[in-house]
Amino acid sequence: MHFASDNWAGTHPKIAENLNKHASGFASAYGTSNLDKVVEQRFNEIFEREVAVFFVATGTAANSLAQASVAKPGGVTFAHREAHTIADEGGAPEYLSGGARLHPVDGPLGRIEVDNLKKAMAGYNNVRAGQPMAVSITQLTESGTLYEPGEIAGISAVCRENGLPLHMDGARFANALVSLGCSPADMTWRQGIDILSFGGTKNGCWCAEALVFMDPAGAEAFPYIRQRAAQLFSKSRFIAAQFEAYFEDNLWLDLARHSNTMAGRMADRIAASGNVRLAWEPRGNEIFAIMKNTTAAKLRDHGALFYDQNAPASESHLVGEGETLTRLVTSFATLPEEIDRFGELIA
């Protein structure tokens, strides 16, 4: 019963097969191969416009170099207090952007509230405090919730008023997309997203992350930034090979749909258990559940793998004495039988 993280799952067979297919022979290096160009065109098709795509090793690299691409002296990027870029990236965004800072913004369940964003920005634009340089949102959020397209547009409007780019951390981009039932274009540039960290690793790829600039003109300096950060792959065709299979016949959406469906199945088992309760409704493939410490220990004794989670500040009142907030994550590789076994244990 593997619910620790979708990072724990392996590689989908079709993606592994495509890596093997391209493993022999020769191809030009550093993103210049025919396969690289084919995949770049596929990104254009997916986003319904010409975009600039740059492969990187990790989601942290994508998020950090997004900040580096818009860095200003004394620059400040605004992100939710619990965003991965603030809480889990070890200072990499600040380091790789040359000292730009991240300012936490509050909002319920991982989502920035527009009024809080405006208040946070009001404290800057002077030489002692620094100057705003960007806003970053996460989709899915760290709480497994979603920004609706209109909410993204509302944050984008604040960015436009202040002349700031809007970045989206899309480590679970596909899960959010199938949950909303909209197109990639409708969840990004049509709502005002300028830069996207596009994640494939959590959704069946071996190691495939990309930074997507919705306007290629904004990426003119980025090849130099990526090279300076040691993120330019020589054999980049092996990332391209993953993305080629990932997009073939909409495999990426099918994989995300499966993991979301498994999360829904898990939520149903929890709701019916009487012993464990949902902290809030899941919108993707992350379930947050509250259980007694003894129940958590029993589940682990029976082979269930999951993490304890600190409650978001806005929801800390939900967890009682002797209880734990837990995070359970499903993936493309999650089996219905695992969910059903978990349900039996908590019934």
C-alpha positions as CSV (number, residue, x, y, z in Angstrom):
1,M,0.0,0.0,0.0
2,H,2.2,2.8,-1.3
3,F,0.7,6.1,-0.5
4,A,3.8,8.1,0.5
5,S,4.2,10.0,-2.7
6,D,3.7,9.8,-6.4
7,N,7.5,10.3,-6.6
8,W,7.8,6.8,-5.3
9,A,6.2,5.2,-8.3
10,G,8.3,3.9,-11.1
11,T,8.1,4.7,-14.8
12,H,5.2,3.8,-17.0
13,P,6.0,0.9,-19.4
14,K,5.4,3.0,-22.6
15,I,7.8,5.7,-21.4
16,A,10.4,3.1,-20.5
17,E,10.0,1.5,-23.9
18,N,10.5,4.8,-25.6
19,L,13.7,5.4,-23.7
20,N,14.9,2.1,-24.7
21,K,14.0,2.8,-28.4
22,H,16.2,5.9,-28.4
23,A,19.0,4.3,-26.4
24,S,21.1,3.3,-29.4
25,G,22.5,5.3,-32.3
26,F,23.6,8.9,-32.4
27,A,21.8,12.2,-32.1
28,S,23.0,15.7,-31.8
29,A,23.4,17.0,-28.3
30,Y,22.3,19.9,-26.1
31,G,18.7,20.0,-27.2
32,T,19.4,20.2,-31.0
33,S,18.3,16.6,-32.0
34,N,15.3,16.0,-34.2
35,L,13.5,14.4,-31.3
36,D,14.0,17.5,-29.2
37,K,12.5,19.6,-32.0
38,V,9.5,17.2,-32.4
39,V,8.7,17.4,-28.7
40,E,9.1,21.2,-28.7
41,Q,6.5,21.4,-31.5
42,R,4.3,19.1,-29.4
43,F,4.3,21.5,-26.6
44,N,3.2,24.2,-29.1
45,E,0.3,22.1,-30.0
46,I,-0.7,21.3,-26.5
47,F,-0.7,25.0,-25.5
48,E,-2.2,26.2,-28.7
49,R,0.5,28.7,-29.3
50,E,4.2,29.0,-29.8
51,V,6.0,28.5,-26.5
52,A,9.6,28.2,-25.5
53,V,10.5,24.9,-23.8
54,F,13.6,24.1,-21.7
55,F,14.2,20.8,-20.1
56,V,15.6,20.7,-16.6
57,A,16.4,17.9,-14.1
58,T,13.9,18.6,-11.3
59,G,10.9,20.6,-10.3
60,T,13.1,22.6,-7.9
61,A,15.4,23.5,-10.8
62,A,12.4,24.6,-12.8
63,N,10.9,26.8,-10.1
64,S,14.3,28.3,-9.1
65,L,15.3,29.1,-12.7
66,A,11.9,30.6,-13.3
67,Q,12.7,33.1,-10.6
68,A,16.2,33.6,-12.0
69,S,14.7,34.4,-15.4
70,V,12.8,37.4,-13.9
71,A,15.2,38.4,-11.2
72,K,15.7,42.1,-10.2
73,P,18.0,43.7,-7.7
74,G,16.3,43.5,-4.4
75,G,13.6,41.4,-6.0
76,V,10.8,39.7,-4.1
77,T,8.6,36.9,-5.4
78,F,5.2,36.3,-3.7
79,A,4.1,32.7,-3.1
80,H,1.7,31.0,-0.7
81,R,3.2,30.4,2.8
82,E,3.0,26.6,2.3
83,A,4.2,26.6,-1.3
84,H,6.9,24.0,-2.2
85,T,9.1,26.8,-3.4
86,I,9.1,28.3,0.1
87,A,8.8,25.3,2.3
88,D,10.7,22.5,0.5
89,E,13.3,23.7,-1.8
90,G,16.1,24.5,0.6
91,G,16.7,28.1,-0.5
92,A,17.4,27.0,-4.1
93,P,15.1,29.7,-5.6
94,E,17.0,32.4,-3.6
95,Y,20.4,30.9,-4.5
96,L,19.9,30.5,-8.2
97,S,18.2,33.8,-8.6
98,G,21.2,35.6,-7.1
99,G,19.6,36.5,-3.8
100,A,16.0,37.3,-4.7
101,R,13.6,36.7,-1.8
102,L,10.3,34.8,-1.4
103,H,7.6,36.5,0.6
104,P,4.9,34.3,2.1
105,V,1.2,35.1,1.4
106,D,-1.7,33.6,3.3
107,G,-4.8,32.0,2.1
108,P,-6.9,28.9,2.8
109,L,-5.6,25.4,1.9
110,G,-2.6,26.5,-0.2
111,R,-4.3,29.1,-2.3
112,I,-3.3,32.8,-2.3
113,E,-6.1,35.2,-1.6
114,V,-6.0,38.3,-3.8
115,D,-6.5,40.8,-0.9
116,N,-3.7,39.2,1.0
117,L,-1.5,39.4,-2.1
118,K,-2.2,43.1,-2.5
119,K,-1.4,43.8,1.2
120,A,1.9,41.9,0.9
121,M,2.9,43.9,-2.2
122,A,2.1,47.2,-0.5
123,G,5.1,46.8,1.8
124,Y,7.6,46.9,-1.0
125,N,8.7,49.2,-3.9
126,N,11.2,51.2,-1.8
127,V,14.9,50.8,-1.8
128,R,15.1,49.4,1.8
129,A,12.4,46.8,1.5
130,G,13.1,45.8,-2.1
131,Q,10.9,45.6,-5.2
132,P,8.3,43.0,-6.3
133,M,9.5,40.9,-9.2
134,A,7.0,38.0,-9.6
135,V,4.1,36.0,-8.2
136,S,4.2,32.2,-8.0
137,I,1.2,29.9,-7.6
138,T,1.1,26.1,-7.3
139,Q,-1.4,23.8,-9.2
140,L,-2.2,21.4,-7.6
141,T,-1.5,23.2,-4.3
142,E,0.5,21.7,-1.4
143,S,-2.9,21.0,0.2
144,G,-4.1,19.1,-2.8
145,T,-6.6,21.8,-3.7
146,L,-7.0,23.7,-7.0
147,Y,-7.1,27.2,-8.3
148,E,-10.1,27.6,-10.6
149,P,-9.4,29.4,-13.9
150,G,-11.2,32.5,-12.6
151,E,-9.0,32.5,-9.5
152,I,-5.9,32.4,-11.6
153,A,-7.2,35.3,-13.7
154,G,-7.9,37.3,-10.5
155,I,-4.3,36.9,-9.3
156,S,-3.0,37.6,-12.9
157,A,-5.0,40.9,-12.8
158,V,-3.0,42.0,-9.7
159,C,0.2,41.0,-11.5
160,R,-0.7,43.1,-14.5
161,E,-1.6,46.1,-12.4
162,N,1.9,45.9,-10.9
163,G,3.8,44.9,-14.1
164,L,4.8,41.4,-12.7
165,P,5.0,38.0,-14.4
166,L,2.9,35.1,-13.0
167,H,4.6,31.7,-12.6
168,M,2.8,28.4,-12.0
169,D,4.5,25.5,-10.3
170,G,2.9,22.6,-12.1
171,A,4.5,19.6,-10.5
172,R,1.1,18.0,-10.6
173,F,-0.1,19.9,-13.6
174,A,-1.8,17.0,-15.3
175,N,-3.7,16.0,-12.2
176,A,-5.1,19.6,-11.9
177,L,-5.9,19.6,-15.6
178,V,-8.1,16.5,-15.7
179,S,-9.8,17.5,-12.4
180,L,-10.8,20.9,-13.9
181,G,-11.6,19.4,-17.3
182,C,-10.1,22.3,-19.2
183,S,-7.3,22.6,-21.8
184,P,-3.7,23.4,-20.9
185,A,-4.2,26.8,-22.6
186,D,-7.3,27.6,-20.5
187,M,-5.4,26.8,-17.3
188,T,-2.4,28.8,-18.2
189,W,-1.8,31.7,-20.6
190,R,-5.5,32.4,-21.2
191,Q,-5.7,33.2,-17.5
192,G,-2.5,35.2,-17.5
193,I,0.2,32.6,-16.6
194,D,3.6,33.7,-18.1
195,I,5.9,30.9,-17.0
196,L,5.1,27.3,-16.2
197,S,7.1,24.6,-14.4
198,F,5.7,21.6,-16.2
199,G,6.2,18.3,-14.3
200,G,6.2,14.8,-15.7
201,T,8.2,13.0,-13.0
202,K,5.3,12.6,-10.6
203,N,3.0,11.3,-13.4
204,G,4.8,8.3,-14.8
205,C,8.0,9.7,-16.2
206,W,11.5,8.7,-15.2
207,C,13.0,12.2,-14.9
208,A,11.2,14.8,-17.1
209,E,10.6,18.4,-16.1
210,A,10.4,21.5,-18.3
211,L,10.2,25.2,-18.0
212,V,7.7,26.7,-20.4
213,F,7.6,30.3,-21.4
214,M,4.2,31.2,-22.9
215,D,5.9,34.1,-24.8
216,P,9.2,33.0,-26.3
217,A,10.4,36.7,-26.3
218,G,10.6,36.4,-22.5
219,A,13.0,33.6,-22.7
220,E,15.8,35.1,-24.8
221,A,18.3,35.1,-22.0
222,F,17.2,31.8,-20.5
223,P,19.6,29.5,-22.4
224,Y,22.5,31.3,-20.6
225,I,20.7,31.1,-17.2
226,R,20.1,27.4,-17.6
227,Q,23.7,26.8,-18.7
228,R,25.1,28.7,-15.8
229,A,23.0,26.6,-13.4
230,A,24.4,23.4,-14.9
231,Q,20.9,22.4,-16.1
232,L,21.7,21.9,-19.9
233,F,21.6,18.2,-20.6
234,S,24.0,16.9,-23.3
235,K,21.8,13.9,-24.1
236,S,18.6,15.8,-23.8
237,R,17.0,13.5,-26.2
238,F,16.3,11.1,-23.3
239,I,14.1,13.7,-21.7
240,A,12.5,14.4,-25.0
241,A,11.9,10.6,-25.4
242,Q,10.0,10.6,-22.2
243,F,7.8,13.5,-23.2
244,E,7.2,12.0,-26.6
245,A,5.7,8.8,-25.1
246,Y,4.0,10.9,-22.3
247,F,2.1,12.9,-24.8
248,E,1.4,10.0,-27.3
249,D,-2.4,9.3,-27.4
250,N,-2.8,11.5,-24.4
251,L,-1.1,9.0,-22.1
252,W,-0.3,11.9,-19.7
253,L,-3.9,12.7,-19.1
254,D,-4.9,9.0,-18.8
255,L,-2.2,8.5,-16.1
256,A,-3.4,11.6,-14.2
257,R,-7.0,10.6,-14.5
258,H,-6.2,7.1,-13.0
259,S,-4.4,8.6,-10.0
260,N,-7.2,11.1,-9.4
261,T,-9.7,8.2,-9.7
262,M,-7.8,6.2,-7.1
263,A,-7.8,9.2,-4.8
264,G,-11.5,9.5,-5.2
265,R,-11.8,5.8,-4.3
266,M,-9.6,6.3,-1.3
267,A,-11.8,9.3,-0.2
268,D,-14.9,7.2,-0.4
269,R,-13.3,4.5,1.8
270,I,-12.3,7.1,4.3
271,A,-15.7,8.7,4.4
272,A,-17.4,5.4,4.9
273,S,-15.0,4.1,7.6
274,G,-16.3,5.9,10.7
275,N,-12.7,5.8,12.1
276,V,-10.8,8.2,9.8
277,R,-12.1,11.4,8.4
278,L,-11.2,13.6,5.5
279,A,-9.7,16.9,6.5
280,W,-11.1,18.4,3.3
281,E,-12.2,17.2,-0.1
282,P,-9.4,16.1,-2.4
283,R,-9.3,17.7,-5.9
284,G,-6.5,15.7,-7.4
285,N,-4.4,12.8,-6.2
286,E,-3.5,13.9,-2.7
287,I,-5.8,13.0,0.2
288,F,-5.5,14.6,3.6
289,A,-7.0,12.5,6.4
290,I,-7.2,12.8,10.1
291,M,-6.9,9.7,12.2
292,K,-6.0,8.6,15.7
293,N,-2.3,8.0,16.3
294,T,-3.1,4.4,17.1
295,T,-4.9,4.0,13.8
296,A,-1.9,5.4,11.9
297,A,0.4,3.0,13.8
298,K,-1.9,0.0,12.9
299,L,-2.0,0.9,9.2
300,R,1.8,1.2,9.1
301,D,2.1,-2.2,10.9
302,H,0.1,-3.7,8.1
303,G,2.3,-2.2,5.4
304,A,0.7,1.1,4.5
305,L,3.2,3.8,3.6
306,F,2.2,7.5,4.1
307,Y,3.4,10.6,5.7
308,D,2.3,12.7,8.7
309,Q,1.6,16.3,7.7
310,N,1.7,19.5,9.6
311,A,-1.7,21.1,9.4
312,P,-2.0,24.3,7.4
313,A,-2.3,27.3,9.7
314,S,-5.9,27.9,8.6
315,E,-6.9,24.4,9.5
316,S,-4.9,23.6,12.6
317,H,-8.1,23.5,14.7
318,L,-9.2,20.3,12.8
319,V,-6.7,18.0,14.5
320,G,-7.6,16.9,18.0
321,E,-5.6,15.5,20.9
322,G,-4.1,12.1,20.0
323,E,-4.8,12.6,16.3
324,T,-2.6,13.1,13.3
325,L,-3.1,14.8,10.0
326,T,-1.8,12.4,7.3
327,R,-1.2,12.8,3.6
328,L,-1.9,9.9,1.2
329,V,-0.9,10.2,-2.4
330,T,-2.0,8.0,-5.2
331,S,-0.2,7.6,-8.6
332,F,-0.5,6.1,-12.0
333,A,0.7,2.8,-10.5
334,T,-1.8,2.7,-7.6
335,L,-4.0,-0.5,-7.8
336,P,-7.7,-0.6,-6.7
337,E,-6.8,-3.6,-4.5
338,E,-4.4,-1.4,-2.5
339,I,-7.2,1.1,-1.8
340,D,-9.7,-1.6,-0.9
341,R,-7.2,-3.2,1.5
342,F,-6.6,0.2,3.1
343,G,-10.4,0.6,3.4
344,E,-10.7,-2.8,5.1
345,L,-8.1,-1.8,7.7
346,I,-9.9,1.4,8.6
347,A,-13.4,0.0,8.5
